[in-house]
Amino acid sequence: MLTKFGQTELRKALATSGSGQYLVAEDLEPLIRDYLWYLSPLTERVPLVRADGHIHMVDRRTAVNRAWFEGESSDPSYSQSTYDRRQVEVKILRVSGKVTDFQQSASRSFVDALAEEIDAATGAFADVIEYATIWGMSDDLSNHSFTGDPYQYTGLYGWLMEDNTDPTAASSTIYDANDNGAAGATVTLSMLDQLYARTVGKYRNFMRDPYVWLMSQAMIDKVSGLQTRIQREVPQVEFEGGMVMTTYKGIPIIPSQFCAPGSSASPTGVSASTVSGGSLDDDTYYYRVAAITLYGEQIASTEVSATTSGTHNTVRLTWTADSNAKLYAIYKGTATGDNNLGLLDIIAAKSYDSDGKVTGNVTSYDDDGSITSTLTIQPLDSGEEVVYLVNLGTKYGLSRPVLIPTKGDPVDNLLHYEEIPVATDEHAFRLKSYHTVQVPRGESCAVLRRAKAS
């Protein structure tokens, strides 16, 4: 329910006006949007920009012109910045709901059924937006051959991988808590310092940009405890609306449920076998599969293996579907153990018909050798989490291109409410958004993987 703002305002907006007519959608949208911000502080802080169209072009400066001292009468030494372009595709996010007029009338004495449905739909919207902003994966990366899900857009994690082709490099902003050892490690302030040093502290252009940390509440408690060992008081900052956040290095920490996996591995029932065809070398290959749900990457499955030989040079992985999965991450190696595995592919967890409607769950994957390399990123195990340091500047960091609906709403309206005309005796509505995310410079953000809060 609209716990922060109460349902009073929403009921007023749904109630009849003096002329006996329902108020228009624009009266509801500010209330719904405020509730969305309340549910997802990260979504509120990601800046909105106007999308060019279905395909939004992102300019990326690759070199700058240089200044230097010259003689009074010397000819000008012309130089020019260079650029490349990255494109992102605007995607459609919708959720619909309805109540019958009888439900609305019969429940009015103790609950407003329509307000409850709008409340629930807004919560679902908030979850999907935050998931996709962090973990979403489409098929638009250039430096990696991830299959992705063409109906999603690529989120922060994907753009980090796009601009960090070698996570083992000293300058990489994909940082492993145990330097890609056999297991993760308990978080330390020096690990967070590494993320800061590789982003804010390294590039002058990033220093003035707004940043936030993203981590689970358990990780925030751990970081706060570490800070109290070296200073008297953990610094905090208050944002509009009275939200108070802990900070580290002067950067606010946003609690997120999207950074820590659940307690169980997913998916289950993973098995590996060989089938005819493919181009894998004759060898034994080891795999783990990890579901990526609305709440982020989960603990990976138990390791399985298969040996290719002769004409059977494709490994087929199968598993029991996780109905909550939105993507699956496939990890692969030629030796057993997490420190020998790398990220091979990220695939859709749902199958679609030609109209883009979900028709089922994906339960298999064929490694036929067409993806020839893996990224040195290891799966998460029990107790291991991720921590993000996110640049929220529109020039280099995470921002959200928004396509304006035909009715011409302001660009700051990320979410739109509309009534759906129905012939039956029902109140039907839809929440929708046309948007994507962009990160022009992936190195402006960073992620710490396999960190433990205890």
C-alpha positions as CSV (number, residue, x, y, z in Angstrom):
1,M,0.0,0.0,0.0
2,L,1.1,3.6,-0.4
3,T,2.9,3.4,2.9
4,K,4.9,6.6,2.7
5,F,2.3,8.9,1.1
6,G,-0.7,6.9,2.4
7,Q,-3.7,6.1,0.1
8,T,-5.5,9.3,1.0
9,E,-4.0,11.3,-1.9
10,L,-4.5,8.4,-4.3
11,R,-8.1,8.0,-3.2
12,K,-8.7,11.7,-3.7
13,A,-7.4,11.5,-7.2
14,L,-9.6,8.5,-7.9
15,A,-12.6,10.1,-6.4
16,T,-15.1,12.1,-8.5
17,S,-14.5,15.7,-9.0
18,G,-17.2,18.4,-8.7
19,S,-18.5,17.6,-12.2
20,G,-18.9,14.0,-11.3
21,Q,-16.0,12.8,-13.6
22,Y,-12.9,10.9,-12.7
23,L,-9.8,13.0,-12.6
24,V,-7.4,12.6,-15.6
25,A,-4.3,10.4,-15.5
26,E,-2.0,13.4,-15.0
27,D,-3.5,13.8,-11.5
28,L,-2.4,10.3,-10.6
29,E,1.0,10.2,-12.2
30,P,2.8,12.5,-9.7
31,L,1.6,10.4,-6.8
32,I,2.5,7.1,-8.5
33,R,5.9,8.5,-9.5
34,D,6.6,9.7,-5.9
35,Y,5.8,6.2,-4.7
36,L,8.1,4.7,-7.3
37,W,11.0,7.0,-6.1
38,Y,10.2,5.9,-2.5
39,L,10.4,2.2,-3.4
40,S,13.6,2.6,-5.5
41,P,16.0,5.4,-4.3
42,L,18.4,4.4,-7.1
43,T,15.7,4.9,-9.8
44,E,15.0,8.3,-8.4
45,R,18.7,9.3,-8.7
46,V,19.4,8.0,-12.2
47,P,19.1,11.2,-14.3
48,L,16.6,11.2,-17.2
49,V,17.6,12.5,-20.7
50,R,15.5,12.7,-23.8
51,A,15.9,9.8,-26.1
52,D,16.6,10.5,-29.8
53,G,14.1,7.9,-30.9
54,H,13.8,4.1,-30.9
55,I,17.6,4.0,-31.2
56,H,19.5,6.5,-29.0
57,M,23.0,7.4,-30.0
58,V,25.6,8.0,-27.3
59,D,28.7,10.1,-28.1
60,R,31.9,8.9,-26.5
61,R,35.0,11.0,-26.6
62,T,38.1,8.9,-27.2
63,A,40.8,11.6,-27.3
64,V,41.0,15.3,-26.4
65,N,42.8,18.1,-28.1
66,R,45.9,19.3,-26.3
67,A,47.0,22.7,-25.2
68,W,50.7,23.8,-24.8
69,F,52.9,26.8,-24.6
70,E,53.7,28.6,-27.9
71,G,55.7,31.5,-29.1
72,E,54.0,34.8,-29.7
73,S,54.2,34.6,-33.5
74,S,54.0,30.8,-33.9
75,D,51.5,29.2,-36.2
76,P,48.6,27.6,-34.3
77,S,49.0,24.0,-33.6
78,Y,45.6,22.6,-34.4
79,S,44.3,19.5,-32.7
80,Q,40.9,18.0,-32.5
81,S,39.1,15.6,-30.1
82,T,38.0,12.3,-31.5
83,Y,34.8,10.4,-30.9
84,D,33.0,7.2,-31.4
85,R,29.3,6.4,-31.0
86,R,27.5,3.8,-29.1
87,Q,23.8,3.1,-29.6
88,V,21.2,1.9,-27.1
89,E,17.7,0.7,-27.9
90,V,14.7,2.0,-26.1
91,K,12.6,-0.8,-24.7
92,I,8.9,-1.1,-23.6
93,L,8.1,-1.8,-20.0
94,R,4.4,-2.2,-19.1
95,V,2.2,-3.6,-16.3
96,S,-1.6,-3.7,-16.4
97,G,-4.2,-4.3,-13.7
98,K,-7.9,-4.2,-13.2
99,V,-10.7,-4.7,-10.7
100,T,-14.4,-5.2,-11.3
101,D,-16.8,-2.5,-10.4
102,F,-18.4,-4.9,-7.9
103,Q,-15.0,-5.4,-6.2
104,Q,-14.5,-1.7,-6.0
105,S,-17.9,-1.1,-4.6
106,A,-18.0,-4.0,-2.1
107,S,-14.6,-3.3,-0.7
108,R,-14.8,0.5,-0.4
109,S,-15.7,0.4,3.3
110,F,-12.4,-1.2,4.3
111,V,-10.0,-0.9,1.4
112,D,-9.9,0.8,-2.0
113,A,-9.4,-2.1,-4.4
114,L,-8.3,0.0,-7.4
115,A,-5.8,1.9,-5.2
116,E,-4.5,-1.4,-4.0
117,E,-4.0,-2.6,-7.6
118,I,-2.2,0.5,-8.6
119,D,0.0,0.2,-5.5
120,A,0.9,-3.4,-6.4
121,A,1.6,-2.5,-10.0
122,T,3.9,0.4,-9.0
123,G,5.8,-2.0,-6.7
124,A,6.2,-4.5,-9.6
125,F,7.3,-1.6,-11.9
126,A,9.9,-0.5,-9.4
127,D,11.4,-4.0,-9.1
128,V,11.8,-4.5,-12.8
129,I,13.3,-1.0,-13.4
130,E,15.9,-1.5,-10.7
131,Y,16.7,-5.0,-11.8
132,A,17.1,-4.0,-15.5
133,T,19.1,-0.8,-14.5
134,I,21.7,-3.0,-12.8
135,W,21.5,-6.5,-14.3
136,G,19.6,-6.2,-17.6
137,M,21.3,-7.8,-20.6
138,S,20.3,-7.3,-24.3
139,D,22.2,-8.5,-27.4
140,D,23.9,-5.2,-28.1
141,L,27.5,-5.5,-26.7
142,S,30.3,-5.3,-29.2
143,N,33.2,-6.6,-27.2
144,H,31.4,-9.8,-26.0
145,S,29.3,-12.3,-27.8
146,F,26.6,-12.6,-25.1
147,T,23.3,-13.9,-26.4
148,G,21.3,-11.7,-24.0
149,D,17.5,-11.1,-24.2
150,P,16.5,-8.8,-27.0
151,Y,13.5,-7.6,-25.2
152,Q,15.6,-6.2,-22.3
153,Y,18.1,-3.4,-22.3
154,T,21.6,-3.7,-21.2
155,G,22.2,-2.4,-17.7
156,L,25.1,-1.2,-15.7
157,Y,26.8,-4.6,-15.3
158,G,26.8,-5.2,-19.0
159,W,28.3,-1.8,-19.9
160,L,31.0,-2.4,-17.2
161,M,31.9,-5.6,-19.0
162,E,31.8,-3.9,-22.4
163,D,34.5,-1.4,-21.4
164,N,36.5,-3.8,-19.2
165,T,37.6,-6.6,-21.7
166,D,40.2,-7.9,-19.2
167,P,38.9,-7.9,-15.6
168,T,42.3,-9.0,-14.4
169,A,44.0,-5.8,-15.5
170,A,45.2,-3.5,-12.7
171,S,43.1,-0.7,-14.1
172,S,39.9,-2.8,-14.5
173,T,36.8,-1.5,-12.7
174,I,35.5,-5.1,-12.3
175,Y,37.3,-6.1,-9.2
176,D,37.4,-9.5,-7.5
177,A,37.5,-9.6,-3.7
178,N,40.1,-12.3,-3.7
179,D,42.0,-11.6,-6.9
180,N,40.1,-14.4,-8.7
181,G,41.2,-17.0,-6.1
182,A,39.3,-20.1,-5.3
183,A,36.8,-18.3,-3.0
184,G,35.6,-14.8,-2.2
185,A,36.8,-12.8,0.8
186,T,35.4,-10.6,3.6
187,V,35.0,-7.0,2.5
188,T,37.6,-4.5,3.7
189,L,37.7,-0.7,3.3
190,S,40.8,-1.2,1.1
191,M,38.6,-3.0,-1.4
192,L,36.2,-0.1,-1.5
193,D,39.3,2.2,-1.8
194,Q,40.3,0.2,-4.9
195,L,37.0,0.9,-6.6
196,Y,37.3,4.6,-5.7
197,A,40.9,4.8,-6.9
198,R,40.1,3.2,-10.3
199,T,37.2,5.6,-11.0
200,V,36.8,8.8,-9.0
201,G,40.4,9.0,-8.0
202,K,41.9,8.2,-11.4
203,Y,40.1,10.4,-13.9
204,R,39.8,14.1,-13.4
205,N,36.6,14.2,-15.5
206,F,34.9,11.9,-13.1
207,M,35.8,13.8,-9.9
208,R,33.0,16.3,-10.0
209,D,30.3,13.8,-11.0
210,P,27.7,12.5,-8.5
211,Y,28.4,9.0,-7.2
212,V,26.6,6.4,-5.1
213,W,27.5,3.1,-3.6
214,L,25.1,0.2,-4.0
215,M,25.2,-2.6,-1.5
216,S,23.0,-4.9,0.6
217,Q,21.9,-3.8,4.1
218,A,24.2,-6.5,5.6
219,M,27.1,-5.1,3.6
220,I,26.2,-1.5,4.8
221,D,26.3,-2.7,8.4
222,K,29.7,-4.3,7.8
223,V,31.1,-1.2,6.2
224,S,29.7,1.0,8.9
225,G,31.3,-1.2,11.5
226,L,34.7,-1.0,9.8
227,Q,34.4,2.8,9.7
228,T,33.7,3.1,13.4
229,R,37.1,1.4,14.1
230,I,38.9,4.3,12.5
231,Q,36.7,7.3,13.3
232,R,34.3,8.3,16.0
233,E,31.2,8.7,13.9
234,V,30.0,7.1,10.6
235,P,29.2,10.1,8.3
236,Q,25.6,10.4,7.0
237,V,23.9,12.6,4.4
238,E,20.2,13.6,4.3
239,F,18.4,13.7,1.0
240,E,15.2,15.3,-0.1
241,G,12.2,13.6,1.6
242,G,14.1,13.0,4.8
243,M,16.1,9.9,3.7
244,V,19.3,9.6,5.6
245,M,22.1,7.5,4.1
246,T,25.5,6.4,5.4
247,T,28.4,7.5,3.3
248,Y,31.9,6.3,2.6
249,K,34.6,8.7,1.2
250,G,31.8,11.2,1.2
251,I,29.7,9.1,-1.3
252,P,26.2,8.1,-0.1
253,I,25.5,4.4,0.2
254,I,22.1,3.2,-1.1
255,P,20.8,0.0,0.3
256,S,19.8,-2.4,-2.4
257,Q,18.1,-5.8,-2.4
258,F,19.7,-6.4,-5.8
259,C,23.3,-7.0,-4.6
260,A,23.1,-10.1,-2.5
261,P,21.9,-13.5,-3.7
262,G,19.4,-15.7,-1.8
263,S,20.5,-18.6,0.4
264,S,20.0,-21.3,-2.2
265,A,21.7,-22.1,-5.5
266,S,19.7,-21.6,-8.7
267,P,19.0,-23.2,-11.0
268,T,18.9,-26.8,-9.8
269,G,19.1,-30.1,-11.6
270,V,21.9,-29.0,-13.9
271,S,23.4,-31.7,-16.1
272,A,25.9,-31.8,-19.0
273,S,26.1,-34.1,-22.0
274,T,27.6,-34.0,-25.5
275,V,25.7,-34.0,-28.7
276,S,26.8,-34.2,-32.3
277,G,28.1,-31.1,-34.2
278,G,29.9,-28.1,-32.9
279,S,33.5,-27.0,-33.0
280,L,34.8,-27.5,-29.4
281,D,38.2,-29.2,-29.2
282,D,38.3,-32.7,-27.7
283,D,38.5,-32.0,-24.0
284,T,36.7,-32.0,-20.7
285,Y,34.7,-28.9,-20.0
286,Y,33.4,-27.7,-16.6
287,Y,30.3,-25.5,-16.1
288,R,28.2,-23.7,-13.6
289,V,24.9,-21.9,-14.3
290,A,23.6,-19.0,-12.3
291,A,20.1,-17.6,-12.4
292,I,19.8,-13.8,-12.5
293,T,16.5,-12.9,-10.9
294,L,14.7,-9.6,-10.1
295,Y,17.1,-9.5,-7.2
296,G,20.3,-10.0,-9.0
297,E,22.7,-12.8,-9.7
298,Q,22.1,-15.9,-7.5
299,I,24.4,-18.6,-6.1
300,A,25.6,-20.7,-9.1
301,S,24.6,-24.3,-9.5
302,T,26.8,-27.3,-8.6
303,E,29.7,-27.8,-11.1
304,V,29.0,-30.3,-13.9
305,S,31.3,-31.5,-16.7
306,A,31.3,-33.2,-20.1
307,T,34.0,-34.6,-22.4
308,T,33.8,-33.9,-26.1
309,S,35.3,-36.3,-28.7
310,G,34.9,-37.4,-32.3
311,T,31.9,-35.8,-33.9
312,H,30.3,-34.9,-30.5
313,N,31.8,-31.4,-30.1
314,T,28.9,-29.6,-28.5
315,V,28.1,-29.6,-24.8
316,R,24.4,-29.4,-23.9
317,L,23.5,-28.1,-20.5
318,T,20.0,-28.7,-19.1
319,W,18.4,-27.6,-15.8
320,T,15.2,-27.2,-14.0
321,A,13.6,-23.9,-14.8
322,D,13.7,-21.2,-12.1
323,S,10.4,-19.4,-12.7
324,N,11.9,-16.2,-11.1
325,A,14.9,-16.1,-13.4
326,K,15.2,-13.3,-15.9
327,L,18.6,-14.3,-17.3
328,Y,21.1,-17.1,-16.9
329,A,24.8,-16.7,-16.6
330,I,26.9,-19.6,-18.0
331,Y,30.4,-20.1,-16.5
332,K,32.9,-22.4,-18.2
333,G,36.4,-23.7,-17.7
334,T,38.8,-26.5,-18.8
335,A,39.7,-27.4,-15.2
336,T,37.6,-27.9,-12.1
337,G,37.1,-25.2,-9.5
338,D,35.7,-21.6,-9.5
339,N,39.1,-20.0,-10.0
340,N,39.3,-21.9,-13.3
341,L,35.9,-20.8,-14.6
342,G,35.1,-17.7,-16.6
343,L,31.9,-16.1,-17.8
344,L,31.0,-17.6,-21.2
345,D,27.5,-16.2,-21.9
346,I,24.4,-14.5,-20.5
347,I,21.2,-15.8,-22.0
348,A,17.5,-15.1,-21.8
349,A,15.5,-17.0,-19.2
350,K,12.2,-16.6,-21.0
351,S,11.1,-17.7,-24.5
352,Y,8.9,-15.4,-26.6
353,D,6.5,-15.7,-29.5
354,S,6.8,-13.5,-32.6
355,D,4.9,-10.7,-30.9
356,G,7.2,-10.6,-27.9
357,K,4.9,-12.4,-25.5
358,V,6.5,-14.7,-22.9
359,T,5.6,-18.3,-23.8
360,G,7.8,-20.3,-21.4
361,N,11.1,-20.8,-19.6
362,V,14.5,-21.6,-21.0
363,T,15.9,-24.8,-19.6
364,S,18.9,-25.6,-21.8
365,Y,22.0,-24.2,-23.5
366,D,24.3,-25.5,-26.2
367,D,28.0,-24.6,-26.1
368,D,29.0,-25.4,-29.6
369,G,32.3,-23.5,-29.6
370,S,30.9,-20.5,-31.4
371,I,31.8,-18.3,-28.4
372,T,35.5,-18.8,-28.3
373,S,36.5,-16.9,-25.1
374,T,35.4,-16.4,-21.5
375,L,35.6,-13.3,-19.4
376,T,37.6,-13.7,-16.2
377,I,34.6,-13.3,-13.9
378,Q,33.8,-16.0,-11.4
379,P,30.3,-17.2,-10.2
380,L,29.0,-16.3,-6.7
381,D,29.0,-18.8,-3.9
382,S,27.2,-18.8,-0.6
383,G,27.7,-15.6,1.4
384,E,29.3,-13.7,-1.6
385,E,27.8,-10.5,-2.8
386,V,28.5,-7.6,-5.2
387,V,29.1,-3.9,-4.4
388,Y,28.7,-1.2,-7.0
389,L,30.2,2.3,-7.2
390,V,28.0,4.2,-9.7
391,N,28.7,7.4,-11.5
392,L,25.4,9.3,-12.0
393,G,26.7,12.0,-14.4
394,T,25.0,12.2,-17.7
395,K,28.2,12.7,-19.7
396,Y,30.1,9.7,-18.6
397,G,28.0,7.6,-16.2
398,L,24.7,5.9,-15.7
399,S,21.7,7.8,-17.1
400,R,18.3,6.9,-18.5
401,P,17.2,8.0,-22.1
402,V,13.4,8.3,-22.1
403,L,11.1,8.3,-25.1
404,I,8.2,10.7,-24.7
405,P,4.8,9.2,-25.4
406,T,2.7,10.7,-28.1
407,K,0.7,12.8,-25.6
408,G,3.8,14.9,-25.0
409,D,4.5,14.4,-21.3
410,P,7.6,16.1,-19.8
411,V,10.8,14.0,-20.0
412,D,10.9,13.7,-16.2
413,N,7.8,11.5,-16.3
414,L,9.5,8.1,-16.4
415,L,6.3,6.3,-15.7
416,H,2.9,6.9,-17.3
417,Y,-0.6,5.9,-16.1
418,E,-3.5,5.4,-18.5
419,E,-7.0,4.0,-18.2
420,I,-7.8,1.1,-20.6
421,P,-11.2,1.2,-22.1
422,V,-13.0,-2.1,-21.6
423,A,-16.5,-3.2,-22.5
424,T,-17.0,-5.2,-19.3
425,D,-17.9,-3.8,-15.9
426,E,-14.3,-3.3,-14.9
427,H,-11.8,-0.6,-14.0
428,A,-8.6,-1.3,-16.0
429,F,-5.4,0.6,-16.2
430,R,-1.8,0.3,-17.4
431,L,1.5,1.7,-16.2
432,K,4.1,2.0,-19.0
433,S,7.5,3.4,-19.7
434,Y,9.6,3.7,-22.9
435,H,13.3,3.9,-21.8
436,T,16.7,2.4,-21.7
437,V,20.0,3.1,-19.8
438,Q,23.3,4.3,-21.1
439,V,26.8,4.4,-19.6
440,P,29.1,6.2,-22.1
441,R,32.2,5.3,-20.2
442,G,32.0,2.0,-18.4
443,E,35.2,2.8,-16.6
444,S,33.4,5.6,-14.7
445,C,31.7,2.9,-12.6
446,A,33.0,-0.1,-10.8
447,V,31.8,-3.4,-9.2
448,L,33.4,-5.5,-6.5
449,R,32.4,-9.2,-6.8
450,R,32.5,-12.1,-4.3
451,A,32.7,-9.8,-1.3
452,K,31.4,-11.2,2.0
453,A,29.7,-9.3,4.8
454,S,30.8,-11.8,7.4
